[in-house]
Amino acid sequence: MVLSRPLLRSWFILAGIIGGFLLLQPFLVYTGIISWVNNLTAQLLAGVLWLLGAGGAAQGTHVRSELFSLEIVAECTAVLPVVIFLGAVWATPATARSRWGALLWGLPAIVLFNLFRLLSLIYIGHLAPRWIESVHLLVWQPLVILFSVGLWLWWAERLRKAL
C-alpha cells in the first residue's frame, strides 16, 4: 500500500498534536492548568447536580451530593477527548473556517457528553455502587473517546459531501 503525501501529512499532524499534548502534560501539571481543569469539571458537575435537585456541591476536586460523592482527577475531564478531536479536525484537509467551526460546536459537545458521563456515575454510585468501577472503566472511558472520534467522523463526512 502506498501512502499519499496528504495522508502522511494528516497522520503526522494528528500524532504531533496528541504527542505534543502528552509531552506537555508535566508542564500543565506544574503550572496548575490540570488542577484548574479538574476544579472546573467538579464545579460544572456540582452545578448540574444542584440543578437536578441532588444537592451538588464542589470543594476543590471533590463533588458531593445527596446521592454519591466522587473526586475529579485529570482522567475524569474532557481534556484527552478534546485533544483527540482537535487533532483529528486539524489533520483533516479543510479550510480554517471549517476547522474553527467544528471546534466551536465540537468542544462544548464533548464537555457536555463528559458531564453526562460523570452525572451517570453519580447515579450509578447511588443505585448500584458495586457496578460503578466496571461501568466507569469498561463502558464510559471508551465511549467518551469513541464519542469524540464519532463527532470528527460526522464532521468529516459533512465536509466531504460539501465538496
N, CA, C and O of each residue as an XYZ file, in Angstrom:
652
protein
N       0.845     -1.167      0.000
C       0.000      0.000      0.000
C       0.899      1.241      0.000
O       1.826      1.344      0.803
N       0.626      2.143     -0.874
C       1.391      3.378     -0.983
C       0.604      4.493     -0.296
O      -0.564      4.728     -0.605
N       1.257      5.167      0.632
C       0.607      6.265      1.336
C       0.874      7.563      0.593
O       2.012      7.881      0.248
N      -0.190      8.298      0.357
C      -0.045      9.573     -0.332
C       0.520     10.622      0.627
O       0.457     10.478      1.848
N       1.060     11.655      0.044
C       1.629     12.748      0.848
C       0.598     13.410      1.757
O       0.880     13.631      2.935
N      -0.601     13.733      1.236
C      -1.603     14.349      2.125
C      -1.998     13.435      3.289
O      -2.237     13.914      4.398
N      -2.068     12.122      3.041
C      -2.421     11.191      4.106
C      -1.317     11.143      5.164
O      -1.599     11.170      6.362
N      -0.075     11.074      4.721
C       1.047     11.090      5.666
C       1.064     12.386      6.477
O       1.310     12.376      7.683
N       0.798     13.500      5.792
C       0.759     14.796      6.462
C      -0.312     14.792      7.548
O      -0.075     15.273      8.656
N      -1.477     14.258      7.237
C      -2.569     14.194      8.218
C      -2.186     13.350      9.427
O      -2.447     13.736     10.567
N      -1.565     12.198      9.179
C      -1.141     11.339     10.285
C      -0.102     12.033     11.162
O      -0.142     11.915     12.386
N       0.829     12.756     10.537
C       1.854     13.464     11.303
C       1.245     14.588     12.142
O       1.663     14.819     13.277
N       0.264     15.281     11.580
C      -0.402     16.345     12.342
C      -1.132     15.751     13.542
O      -1.004     16.248     14.661
N      -1.897     14.686     13.307
C      -2.633     14.040     14.394
C      -1.677     13.535     15.469
O      -1.882     13.795     16.654
N      -0.649     12.823     15.065
C       0.328     12.296     16.028
C       1.063     13.434     16.730
O       1.361     13.340     17.921
N       1.353     14.497     16.004
C       2.054     15.640     16.601
C       1.224     16.339     17.662
O       1.747     16.721     18.709
N      -0.066     16.510     17.402
C      -0.924     17.185     18.376
C      -1.116     16.322     19.620
O      -0.991     16.812     20.742
N      -1.420     15.035     19.422
C      -1.604     14.152     20.579
C      -0.286     13.952     21.317
O      -0.244     14.014     22.546
N       0.787     13.713     20.571
C       2.102     13.542     21.192
C       2.559     14.799     21.901
O       3.119     14.729     22.995
N       2.327     15.947     21.289
C       2.690     17.218     21.912
C       1.956     17.420     23.227
O       2.538     17.879     24.210
N       0.671     17.074     23.239
C      -0.094     17.174     24.474
C       0.495     16.265     25.548
O       0.660     16.679     26.696
N       0.810     15.034     25.178
C       1.369     14.093     26.153
C       2.711     14.584     26.694
O       3.001     14.429     27.880
N       3.524     15.175     25.825
C       4.806     15.722     26.277
C       4.623     16.955     27.172
O       5.426     17.208     28.071
N       3.557     17.714     26.910
C       3.298     18.925     27.692
C       2.624     18.651     29.036
O       2.542     19.548     29.874
N       2.149     17.445     29.250
C       1.409     17.156     30.483
C       2.163     17.520     31.761
O       1.566     18.124     32.653
N       3.445     17.180     31.890
C       4.136     17.594     33.126
C       4.126     19.114     33.321
O       3.981     19.591     34.447
N       4.278     19.868     32.244
C       4.226     21.330     32.319
C       2.831     21.787     32.743
O       2.691     22.693     33.565
N       1.798     21.154     32.176
C       0.422     21.511     32.511
C       0.108     21.204     33.978
O      -0.644     21.935     34.623
N       0.679     20.133     34.490
C       0.513     19.802     35.914
C       1.270     20.823     36.755
O       0.733     21.342     37.734
N       2.503     21.112     36.383
C       3.352     22.032     37.147
C       2.741     23.431     37.227
O       2.786     24.069     38.279
N       2.178     23.905     36.131
C       1.619     25.261     36.107
C       0.234     25.340     36.728
O      -0.299     26.436     36.903
N      -0.356     24.210     37.062
C      -1.675     24.211     37.695
C      -2.834     24.190     36.722
O      -3.990     24.248     37.139
N      -2.548     24.107     35.432
C      -3.631     24.097     34.443
C      -4.495     22.850     34.600
O      -5.721     22.932     34.525
N      -3.862     21.694     34.819
C      -4.630     20.452     35.002
C      -5.494     20.566     36.256
O      -6.655     20.159     36.247
N      -4.943     21.108     37.317
C      -5.703     21.296     38.559
C      -6.897     22.214     38.322
O      -7.992     21.958     38.821
N      -6.682     23.279     37.561
C      -7.761     24.216     37.236
C      -8.872     23.513     36.460
O     -10.052     23.719     36.745
N      -8.501     22.678     35.472
C      -9.493     21.946     34.687
C     -10.240     20.948     35.567
O     -11.454     20.795     35.431
N      -9.533     20.271     36.465
C     -10.190     19.338     37.399
C     -11.210     20.078     38.260
O     -12.338     19.616     38.427
N     -10.811     21.230     38.807
C     -11.717     22.034     39.636
C     -12.913     22.534     38.834
O     -14.043     22.507     39.320
N     -12.669     22.988     37.614
C     -13.761     23.467     36.766
C     -14.751     22.341     36.468
O     -15.964     22.549     36.515
N     -14.235     21.151     36.163
C     -15.101     19.998     35.906
C     -15.932     19.679     37.142
O     -17.123     19.388     37.032
N     -15.310     19.733     38.318
C     -16.030     19.477     39.564
C     -17.122     20.523     39.781
O     -18.235     20.184     40.182
N     -16.812     21.781     39.520
C     -17.807     22.850     39.679
C     -18.983     22.669     38.711
O     -20.140     22.834     39.097
N     -18.683     22.333     37.464
C     -19.750     22.117     36.485
C     -20.639     20.943     36.886
O     -21.863     21.034     36.803
N     -20.031     19.848     37.316
C     -20.804     18.680     37.740
C     -21.658     19.017     38.959
O     -22.826     18.633     39.015
N     -21.097     19.722     39.927
C     -21.859     20.118     41.110
C     -23.031     21.020     40.721
O     -24.120     20.910     41.285
N     -22.804     21.899     39.766
C     -23.881     22.773     39.288
C     -25.008     21.989     38.645
O     -26.180     22.278     38.886
N     -24.671     21.002     37.833
C     -25.696     20.164     37.204
C     -26.458     19.381     38.268
O     -27.683     19.285     38.208
N     -25.748     18.827     39.232
C     -26.403     18.095     40.325
C     -27.341     19.006     41.108
O     -28.450     18.609     41.465
N     -26.891     20.216     41.370
C     -27.717     21.185     42.090
C     -28.978     21.500     41.294
O     -30.073     21.556     41.854
N     -28.821     21.711     39.962
C     -29.982     21.988     39.110
C     -30.974     20.825     39.098
O     -32.182     21.032     38.985
N     -30.459     19.613     39.214
C     -31.323     18.429     39.224
C     -31.912     18.133     40.599
O     -32.660     17.170     40.769
N     -31.569     18.966     41.576
C     -32.118     18.788     42.914
C     -31.420     17.730     43.743
O     -31.981     17.248     44.727
N     -30.210     17.362     43.364
C     -29.463     16.330     44.093
C     -28.468     16.929     45.085
O     -27.606     16.225     45.610
N     -28.590     18.217     45.335
C     -27.742     18.852     46.332
C     -26.265     18.822     46.011
O     -25.455     18.513     46.886
N     -25.894     19.129     44.800
C     -24.499     19.090     44.399
C     -23.688     20.245     44.950
O     -24.137     21.391     44.954
N     -22.489     19.932     45.415
C     -21.551     20.953     45.879
C     -20.135     20.462     45.592
O     -19.844     19.271     45.696
N     -19.270     21.389     45.232
C     -17.879     21.034     44.948
C     -16.972     21.781     45.912
O     -17.154     22.967     46.188
N     -16.008     21.059     46.403
C     -14.960     21.655     47.226
C     -13.651     21.189     46.612
O     -13.221     20.054     46.820
N     -13.019     22.086     45.846
C     -11.845     21.683     45.068
C     -12.270     20.677     44.018
O     -13.138     20.958     43.191
N     -11.664     19.517     44.052
C     -11.993     18.480     43.059
C     -12.978     17.451     43.612
O     -13.327     16.498     42.915
N     -13.425     17.629     44.838
C     -14.390     16.706     45.450
C     -15.807     17.193     45.166
O     -16.148     18.344     45.441
N     -16.617     16.313     44.618
C     -18.017     16.620     44.341
C     -18.861     15.786     45.297
O     -18.737     14.563     45.371
N     -19.708     16.480     46.014
C     -20.592     15.793     46.954
C     -22.037     16.101     46.592
O     -22.378     17.210     46.180
N     -22.869     15.089     46.758
C     -24.299     15.285     46.572
C     -25.031     14.389     47.541
O     -24.420     13.587     48.247
N     -26.339     14.529     47.573
C     -27.150     13.670     48.428
C     -27.098     12.222     47.947
O     -27.417     11.305     48.703
N     -26.699     12.016     46.701
C     -26.704     10.685     46.100
C     -25.392      9.936     46.284
O     -25.374      8.785     46.720
N     -24.293     10.610     45.945
C     -22.996      9.950     45.894
C     -21.940     11.035     45.813
O     -22.244     12.167     45.437
N     -20.726     10.715     46.155
C     -19.618     11.668     46.072
C     -18.478     11.045     45.288
O     -18.272      9.832     45.308
N     -17.751     11.894     44.607
C     -16.558     11.420     43.898
C     -15.553     12.537     43.752
O     -15.864     13.714     43.935
N     -14.335     12.139     43.416
C     -13.262     13.106     43.215
C     -12.922     13.151     41.734
O     -12.814     12.115     41.078
N     -12.758     14.344     41.224
C     -12.405     14.550     39.819
C     -10.885     14.569     39.702
O     -10.218     15.401     40.316
N     -10.348     13.653     38.917
C      -8.915     13.643     38.590
C      -8.787     13.951     37.101
O      -9.793     14.046     36.397
N      -7.579     14.104     36.629
C      -7.345     14.523     35.244
C      -8.065     13.632     34.229
O      -8.571     14.121     33.218
N      -8.110     12.336     34.497
C      -8.744     11.416     33.555
C     -10.261     11.559     33.526
O     -10.915     11.051     32.615
N     -10.828     12.252     34.523
C     -12.277     12.472     34.582
C     -12.709     13.650     33.714
O     -13.897     13.823     33.442
N     -11.764     14.444     33.290
C     -12.099     15.631     32.499
C     -12.204     15.259     31.024
O     -11.910     14.133     30.623
N     -12.624     16.225     30.243
C     -12.775     16.004     28.800
C     -11.508     16.384     28.032
O     -11.549     16.491     26.807
N     -10.393     16.587     28.720
C      -9.187     17.094     28.065
C      -8.685     16.156     26.966
O      -8.488     16.598     25.835
N      -8.476     14.884     27.268
C      -7.941     13.972     26.245
C      -8.900     13.804     25.061
O      -8.445     13.866     23.919
N     -10.205     13.594     25.276
C     -11.109     13.533     24.114
C     -11.097     14.823     23.295
O     -11.212     14.779     22.071
N     -10.960     15.968     23.963
C     -10.886     17.245     23.242
C      -9.613     17.300     22.404
O      -9.646     17.748     21.257
N      -8.491     16.850     22.965
C      -7.222     16.853     22.223
C      -7.322     15.924     21.013
O      -6.842     16.262     19.931
N      -7.932     14.774     21.189
C      -8.103     13.835     20.062
C      -8.965     14.471     18.975
O      -8.623     14.406     17.795
N     -10.080     15.084     19.366
C     -10.955     15.744     18.400
C     -10.231     16.885     17.700
O     -10.300     17.016     16.478
N      -9.538     17.709     18.478
C      -8.791     18.833     17.916
C      -7.741     18.340     16.919
O      -7.595     18.899     15.832
N      -7.019     17.299     17.297
C      -6.005     16.750     16.400
C      -6.605     16.198     15.117
O      -6.067     16.410     14.031
N      -7.720     15.490     15.246
C      -8.366     14.917     14.061
C      -8.898     16.015     13.141
O      -8.762     15.928     11.921
N      -9.500     17.040     13.727
C     -10.021     18.154     12.914
C      -8.878     18.873     12.219
O      -8.965     19.179     11.029
N      -7.806     19.144     12.954
C      -6.689     19.877     12.343
C      -5.932     19.031     11.315
O      -5.291     19.580     10.418
N      -6.000     17.719     11.435
C      -5.326     16.833     10.481
C      -6.144     16.639      9.204
O      -5.622     16.150      8.202
N      -7.403     17.013      9.232
C      -8.280     16.848      8.073
C      -8.093     18.017      7.116
O      -8.146     19.174      7.531
N      -7.877     17.723      5.846
C      -7.767     18.816      4.871
C      -9.087     19.597      4.792
O     -10.096     19.080      4.313
N      -9.065     20.824      5.260
C     -10.256     21.671      5.282
C      -9.811     23.120      5.405
O      -8.648     23.410      5.683
N     -10.750     24.011      5.196
C     -10.442     25.434      5.371
C     -10.347     25.740      6.866
O     -10.895     25.022      7.702
N      -9.649     26.807      7.175
C      -9.531     27.218      8.579
C     -10.911     27.528      9.151
O     -11.191     27.213     10.307
N     -11.762     28.136      8.354
C     -13.121     28.472      8.818
C     -13.896     27.212      9.196
O     -14.578     27.180     10.220
N     -13.790     26.193      8.378
C     -14.479     24.936      8.657
C     -13.924     24.281      9.920
O     -14.677     23.755     10.739
N     -12.606     24.317     10.067
C     -11.981     23.736     11.261
C     -12.418     24.463     12.523
O     -12.791     23.828     13.509
N     -12.375     25.795     12.500
C     -12.782     26.568     13.669
C     -14.257     26.349     13.971
O     -14.657     26.304     15.135
N     -15.064     26.213     12.925
C     -16.485     25.922     13.114
C     -16.686     24.586     13.811
O     -17.530     24.465     14.699
N     -15.905     23.571     13.405
C     -16.003     22.252     14.035
C     -15.615     22.332     15.502
O     -16.256     21.708     16.347
N     -14.583     23.085     15.810
C     -14.152     23.222     17.207
C     -15.182     23.993     18.030
O     -15.367     23.721     19.216
N     -15.848     24.954     17.395
C     -16.825     25.778     18.092
C     -18.002     24.958     18.627
O     -18.492     25.226     19.725
N     -18.455     23.968     17.865
C     -19.550     23.120     18.366
C     -19.035     21.805     18.949
O     -19.680     21.237     19.831
N     -17.900     21.312     18.483
C     -17.400     20.017     18.928
C     -16.887     20.007     20.350
O     -17.159     19.077     21.108
N     -16.143     21.043     20.716
C     -15.581     21.076     22.061
C     -16.664     21.142     23.145
O     -16.602     20.382     24.112
N     -17.657     22.035     23.006
C     -18.736     22.017     24.008
C     -19.513     20.693     24.016
O     -19.950     20.243     25.075
N     -19.685     20.076     22.860
C     -20.398     18.793     22.809
C     -19.648     17.724     23.596
O     -20.262     16.925     24.303
N     -18.330     17.709     23.474
C     -17.519     16.717     24.206
C     -17.578     16.993     25.707
O     -17.693     16.061     26.503
N     -17.501     18.246     26.094
C     -17.570     18.604     27.518
C     -18.936     18.207     28.086
O     -19.010     17.658     29.185
N     -20.011     18.479     27.350
C     -21.351     18.104     27.815
C     -21.506     16.591     27.909
O     -22.098     16.085     28.862
N     -20.980     15.868     26.930
C     -21.038     14.405     26.973
C     -20.291     13.883     28.195
O     -20.755     12.961     28.866
N     -19.142     14.469     28.478
C     -18.366     14.057     29.642
C     -19.114     14.365     30.938
O     -19.072     13.569     31.876
N     -19.795     15.504     31.001
C     -20.595     15.822     32.186
C     -21.729     14.813     32.356
O     -22.038     14.404     33.476
N     -22.344     14.414     31.249
C     -23.384     13.386     31.304
C     -22.791     12.081     31.848
O     -23.419     11.398     32.656
N     -21.593     11.747     31.404
C     -20.900     10.541     31.893
C     -20.703     10.619     33.404
O     -21.024      9.671     34.121
N     -20.179     11.735     33.890
C     -19.939     11.893     35.323
C     -21.247     11.867     36.113
O     -21.318     11.275     37.190
N     -22.272     12.509     35.572
C     -23.578     12.506     36.218
C     -24.124     11.082     36.319
O     -24.666     10.691     37.352
N     -23.978     10.316     35.248
C     -24.455      8.927     35.288
C     -23.682      8.118     36.324
O     -24.251      7.235     36.966
N     -22.394      8.407     36.494
C     -21.609      7.696     37.501
C     -22.078      8.030     38.913
O     -22.042      7.174     39.797
N     -22.517      9.265     39.132
C     -23.092      9.641     40.431
C     -24.336      8.787     40.698
O     -24.502      8.241     41.789
N     -25.202      8.679     39.694
C     -26.434      7.903     39.871
C     -26.146      6.406     39.985
O     -26.799      5.706     40.758
N     -25.183      5.922     39.226
C     -24.806      4.506     39.353
C     -24.221      4.246     40.739
O     -24.518      3.226     41.360
N     -23.394      5.164     41.217
C     -22.834      5.031     42.560
C     -23.910      5.002     43.636
O     -23.758      4.347     44.667
N     -24.992      5.715     43.385
C     -26.103      5.744     44.340
C     -26.966      4.482     44.238
O     -27.317      3.874     45.249
N     -27.299      4.103     43.009
C     -28.246      2.999     42.804
C     -27.593      1.617     42.766
O     -28.196      0.636     43.200
N     -26.381      1.536     42.256
C     -25.704      0.241     42.109
C     -24.209      0.415     42.350
O     -23.419      0.289     41.415
N     -23.812      0.698     43.575
C     -22.411      1.022     43.858
C     -21.412     -0.062     43.453
O     -20.263      0.252     43.142
N     -21.817     -1.303     43.451
C     -20.864     -2.357     43.089
C     -20.533     -2.337     41.590
O     -19.558     -2.958     41.167
N     -21.334     -1.633     40.790
C     -21.109     -1.569     39.346
C     -20.311     -0.346     38.908
O     -19.876     -0.267     37.759
N     -20.119      0.594     39.803
C     -19.535      1.873     39.377
C     -18.153      1.715     38.748
O     -17.874      2.331     37.720
N     -17.292      0.907     39.342
C     -15.931      0.755     38.815
C     -15.944      0.137     37.413
O     -15.226      0.593     36.523
N     -16.751     -0.888     37.225
C     -16.829     -1.553     35.916
C     -17.391     -0.625     34.855
O     -16.851     -0.532     33.753
N     -18.480      0.065     35.188
C     -19.080      0.986     34.220
C     -18.122      2.130     33.914
O     -17.984      2.543     32.763
N     -17.467      2.636     34.943
C     -16.530      3.742     34.766
C     -15.388      3.363     33.828
O     -15.085      4.092     32.883
N     -14.756      2.221     34.092
C     -13.572      1.832     33.322
C     -13.888      1.141     31.996
O     -13.226      1.403     30.992
N     -14.874      0.278     31.982
C     -15.114     -0.561     30.808
C     -16.145     -0.001     29.840
O     -16.146     -0.356     28.661
N     -17.012      0.861     30.323
C     -18.054      1.408     29.447
C     -17.774      2.866     29.098
O     -17.619      3.211     27.926
N     -17.710      3.728     30.129
C     -17.652      5.157     29.869
C     -16.334      5.660     29.305
O     -16.341      6.517     28.420
N     -15.209      5.159     29.784
C     -13.941      5.671     29.251
C     -13.820      5.447     27.741
O     -13.487      6.384     27.016
N     -14.084      4.225     27.246
C     -14.024      4.062     25.791
C     -15.112      4.850     25.061
O     -14.873      5.347     23.961
N     -16.307      4.971     25.657
C     -17.379      5.701     24.983
C     -17.060      7.176     24.784
O     -17.428      7.755     23.762
N     -16.384      7.785     25.741
C     -16.039      9.203     25.594
C     -15.052      9.384     24.437
O     -15.179     10.325     23.655
N     -14.084      8.496     24.330
C     -13.128      8.559     23.211
C     -13.868      8.305     21.890
O     -13.673      9.032     20.915
N     -14.710      7.278     21.865
C     -15.489      6.989     20.651
C     -16.407      8.146     20.285
O     -16.616      8.416     19.102
N     -16.954      8.830     21.276
C     -17.804      9.985     21.012
C     -17.010     11.074     20.294
O     -17.485     11.638     19.309
N     -15.811     11.371     20.777
C     -15.008     12.428     20.141
C     -14.602     12.022     18.724
O     -14.610     12.854     17.817
N     -14.251     10.760     18.530
C     -13.910     10.284     17.187
C     -15.156     10.295     16.297
O     -15.082     10.655     15.122
N     -16.293      9.899     16.862
C     -17.544      9.913     16.108
C     -17.942     11.312     15.672
O     -18.416     11.500     14.551
N     -17.754     12.300     16.546
C     -18.027     13.692     16.162
C     -17.146     14.116     14.995
O     -17.606     14.754     14.047
N     -15.877     13.751     15.082
C     -14.970     14.090     13.989
C     -15.407     13.411     12.691
O     -15.419     14.049     11.638
N     -15.765     12.125     12.753
C     -16.217     11.416     11.551
C     -17.465     12.063     10.968
O     -17.584     12.200      9.750
N     -18.387     12.458     11.825
C     -19.610     13.123     11.358
C     -19.265     14.427     10.651
O     -19.789     14.715      9.575
N     -18.378     15.218     11.262
C     -17.957     16.478     10.651
C     -17.227     16.232      9.333
O     -17.483     16.915      8.342
N     -16.315     15.253      9.322
C     -15.538     14.967      8.112
C     -16.464     14.505      6.982
O     -16.251     14.868      5.825
N     -17.467     13.725      7.301
C     -18.408     13.269      6.263
C     -19.230     14.435      5.720
O     -19.460     14.523      4.514
N     -19.668     15.321      6.596
C     -20.405     16.516      6.135
C     -19.499     17.383      5.268
O     -19.942     17.944      4.265
N     -18.242     17.489      5.653
C     -17.258     18.263      4.896
C     -17.057     17.637      3.506
O     -17.010     18.345      2.500
N     -16.941     16.314      3.465
C     -16.736     15.609      2.204
C     -17.927     15.795      1.274
O     -17.746     15.993      0.072
N     -19.137     15.735      1.809
C     -20.347     15.919      0.997
C     -20.469     17.329      0.463
O     -21.046     17.546     -0.602
N     -19.923     18.303      1.205
C     -19.995     19.697      0.794
C     -19.048     19.998     -0.371
O     -19.222     21.000     -1.065
N     -18.057     19.145     -0.587
C     -17.084     19.393     -1.665
C     -17.618     19.068     -3.022
O     -16.913     19.227     -4.018
